[in-house]
Amino acid sequence: MHHEIHHDAVRRLQALIERETGAPLRDEVLAEMAAILRQGEGQDGPAGGDLQAAAPREVTILLADLRGFTALSGSQPASVVIAALNRCLARLSEVVFKYQGRIDKFMGDSIMVLFGAPEAREDDVDRALMCAVEMQIAMRELNLAHLRERLPEVFLGIGVNTGTVMAGRFGSDVYSEYTVIGEAVNLASRIEALSLRGQVLISDATYQRCWGLVSASPPMQVYVKGRTQPVSLRELIAIPSHKLKVPRQEFRRSHRVDARLPCLCQRMQDKIVVPHIVHGAIRDIGYHGLLVELIEPLEPRSEVKLEFELPLVDYRVADVYARVITLKQEGDEWVAGLEFTSISAECRAKVQMFVQLLVAR
């Protein structure tokens, strides 16, 4: 009976992925999916076990969030948005199965993946990072399909952390699920929230277990919610021995032009726009971000909502969100470097047109 259930589950997922991507899963990926499902029969797996049997273990948590579906949902019918989301999640799921990760849950347009639970392997961290890089490569391929269908691009922000968690079945007799809880999971979520589109951020705990494998940026100290001391993060650049490279740097290149444009900024708190407005002036602007002078500081790595006018193209930018990447004080003013995190296709086109007109002058 269990075998029939597993076979049906694999068949359904195979059909979904083939429908959305146009290509079937490879045989080795199908075999891995079946093996993961069979783990559920064991006491430590997702389908069996005692609700009281949770135990501490070290895992690597990968959290990935799709950026850009807000703009997509605002400009396309629901059926188009759902099809695009399913296509992305199906392709990302295939990458997860390839690297023997376990999908813990889908959360809207986010995905949480475990390496080390319910089964631990010596190379859990290595496989998690290879999975993260290949996820970003997969998103680049998906965006090419979006461009052919004249849909807005969608980007992925990824956070990875390694630590000790409580793993087991949680819930009640009515409903329960196998998952992990603990501070390491919370930190993975904070890291993912700080990641920019196309970026993979990893914790120091993860880096210490893979420093000989990866190419990464120098450490950056950031403050995260729930911690009084800063945490050390690095941006994953590449895994040279496996010829894997995060393609993020390629699409961030663009002209930057001097500008003097009034700008309004509003802070975000728990994904809600704070009413208080911070007045500023844009100093320069590019395809993917801008440099703005402010009368008061913004919190580094925080997200803000922007409004400003683009006079040459007669367009008002609104409902655009950006991350504070750099911040420095210059006299009585603050200068912040912002990178766009959510911007509609129309607005992106207007920004690019504005930049190009200034370059051509």
N, C-alpha and C positions, 0 to 999 in steps of 0.2 A: 504493500500500500504506500509506504513512504517513498519507494522508488518511483511509483507512478506520479505522485505529487511533485517530486523533484523534477522528473522529466517534463511534466506539464509546465512548471514554472520556468524552466530553461527555454522551452519551446516558445512560450509567450514573450519572454524578454528578447529572444532571438528575432521573433516576428516584428516586435516594436522597433528594434534597432535597425533591422533591414528596411523597414518601411520609411524610417526617418532619415537614414543615411544613404540608402540605396545599395548597401553592401552587407553581406552576412558576416556574423562573427567568425573568427578563425577557430579551427578545431581545438587548438590549445586553450583558447579563451573559454570555449564552451566547457571543456573538461574542468577548468579551474572553477567555473561557476557551479558546476555540479558538485565538486568537492566541497566548496564552501557551504552549499545547501545541506550536504550530508552531515556537516559538522553540527548542525542543529539537533541531530538525534542524540548527541552526547550530552552529558550532564552539564558541561560548561558552555554548551552552544546556545544559540538563540531560541531553539524550540523546546528545550527541556531544562530540568534543573530546579533546585529549590530556591524560592524567593529569598531565603535567609543565607544563601551560600555565596554572597558577594565576597571577593577577596582582593587584596591589593596586588597590583602588578604594574610593570612598566610598559607603557605603550607610547607610540608616536601618533599624534592626532593631526590630521590634515583637514582644515576647514577652507572651503572654496565658495566664493560668492560671485554670482553673475552680476555685472554692472552694465546698465544700459537698458534693462527691461522696462524701466519707468518711461523712458523716451519712446520705446517701442510700443508699449501699451497705450500711450497717448496719441499715437498716430496710425495704429493699425487695428483691424477688427479682432475680437477676442479669439476667433478661430486661428488667425495668423499668429498671434502671440503664443497661444498654447502649442501650436505646431512647432514654432521656433524653440520654445522652451524645452519641449520633449526631445527635439533633435539634439540640442546641446547636452541635456542630461543623459541621453542615450549614449552619445559619443564619449562623454566623460566617464560614464559607467564602464564602458569597454576598456578605457585606459586603467581604471581602478582594478578591474579583474585581471588585466594583463600583469599587473605588478602585485597580485595576490593580496590586495587590500580588502577590507570589509566595509561596505557601506553601512554606516550606523543609522543614518536617517537622511531624508530630504526635508529641507525646511524652506518651502516656497521655491525661490531661485538659488538656494544654497545647498551644499552637500557636505556631510561630515563623514570622514573615512578614518578607520582605525587600522593601524599596523601593530600587531602584537597582542591582539585580542580578537576572538577567543583563543587563538593559537599563536604562540611566540616563536619567532625565528631570529637567528643571529643577525640577519641583514635587514631587520625591520626598518631602521632609519634610512638605510641606503635606498631601499625600494620606495619608501615614502617620498623621498626627494626626487627620484627618477620619475615617479608618478606625477609629482607636482610640475616638473618641467615639461613632461609630455602632455599634460593637460593644457598648458599654455600654448604649446605647438598645435594641439588639436583646435584650440579656439581660433588661432590664426586661419586654419583651414576652413573652419565653420564660417568665419567672417567673409571669406571669399565667396562662399555660397550665398551669404546674405547680400553681398554687393551685386551678385548676378540677379537676385530677386528684388533688388532695390529696397532692401530693408536696412535699418540702422545697424551699425556695428555693435557687437556685444563683447565686453571684456570680462576677464576673470581676475579677481583678487584672491590670493592664497596666503594663509598663515599656517605654519607648521610648528608644533611644540612637542617635546618629549618629556615625560614625567610619570610619576606614580599615581595611579588612579584606583578607585574601587570599581571592579568589573563584576558583573553578574546580572541576574534578572531582577528588575525592579517593577513594582506595581502591585496588583492585587489578583485575587482569583478570577475576577471579571476580565481584567486585561493586564498584561505584563509584557515587558520586552527586555531583551539582553542589551545592555548599554554600559557606558562608563561614566562616572561622575567624579568630580574633584577639582582642585585648584588648577591642575594641569590642563583640564578641559576649558576652564574659564580663561586661562591665559591664552590658549590657542584662539579662542574667540576674539580676545582683545587684539591679538596680533593680526588676525584676518581683517578686523575692522580698520586697522592702520594701513593695510596694504593698498597700493594704488592699482589702477587697471593694468593688467598684464604683468603684475609684480608678484614675486614669491618672497615673503619674509619668513625668516626662521629664528627661533629663540637661541640663546647661547647654549642651553642644554642640548638642543639638537645639533648645533654646530660642533660642540665638543666631541660628539660621537661620530662626526663625519668630516672633520676638517681636512683629512688627507684625501678625500674623495672629490670635494667640491671647490669651485671658484666662487668666492663671495666678497661682498663689499666690506670695508672696515666697519667695526661695530658702531652703532648709533644708540645713544641712551635716550629712552623715551619713558614718559610717565603713563601708566595705564590705570584705569579705574580699579579701586580696591587695593592698591599698593601705595605705600608711602615712599618707597625707594624706586628709582628708575630701573627699568629692565633693559638688557642689552639685546639688540636685534641686528641681524644682518640681512642684506638682500642677496638671495641666491642668483648667481649669474649663469653658471654652467656646471656641467659634470663632464670634464674633458675626457676621461677614460672611456666613457660611453658615447662620446660625440653628441651630447645633448646640450643645447644652449637655449636659455629663455629668450624668445624673440622680442622682448619688450623694448629694447633700445632702438630697434629699427623704426617703429612707428612713432617714437617720441621726437625724432629729429624734425625740425622745421625752422623756417625763418623766425627771427624775433625782431620786432621793429619798435622804435621809440614811439610813445604816444603820451598824451596828457588828457586823460578822460576821467571825469568824476565817476566814482564807484560807491555803491552801497553794499555793505557786508552784514549778514546776520549769522550769528553763531548757531550751531546745531547741538542739541542736547538730547541724547537717547533717540536720535533720528527725528526730533521735533524742532522746528524753527523757533528760535528765541525771538521775541518781539523787538528787543533792543537792536538799534541800527548803529553800525560803526561806519563813519564816513571816511572815505579815502580817495586817492587819485591813482589811476593806473599809470605806471612809469613806462613799461614795455609790455608787449603782448605777442604771443605766438599761437600756433595751431592748438596746442595742448595745455596752455596755461598763461599766466601773466605775473608781473611784478607790480605790487601795489604799495603805495605809501599810505599809512594809517595814522590817525591821531591817538590811537590806543592799541595795545598789543592784542594779538590773537594767540590762542594756545597752540604750540607746535603740534603737528600731526592731527589737529582737529579738522572737522569739516565745516564749511561755511556755504551759505547761499549768496549768490551774487546778482546784482542788477547794474547795468550800465548801457550807455548809448554808443552805437557805432555810426558816426555821422556820415562817413563816405558812402555807406551802403543803406542809409536811412533805416536802421534796424535797432530795436530795443532788445537787449539781452535780458532775459528774465528766467527764473526757474532753472538756473545753472548752478551746479554744486562743484566745489573744489576743495582740495586738501591743502593745508598749510605745510609746505615742505621745508621752507627756511624762514627764519625770523631774526632780524638784527635791529638794534637801535641806532638811529642817526640823529643826534641832537635831541630835539623834543619829539621827533617822529619815529615811527616803526616802519620797517620795510619788510614785507612778507612775500615770499615766492609761493605761488599757488599753482597747483596742477588740477585740471578739470577731472572730476570723477563721474559726473552725469551731465550730459549735454545732448539736446535733440539734434537730429540730422540737419534740420533747417538752420538751427543756430550755428552748428559747426561749419556749415557751408558759408554762412555770413561772416563768421570770424575769419575763415581762410581767405575769403574774398577781400575783406578789409586789410588783412596782412599783405596780401599780394598787391593791392593797390598802393599801399605805402612803400613796398619794396620797389615798385616800378617807378616811383616818383624820382 
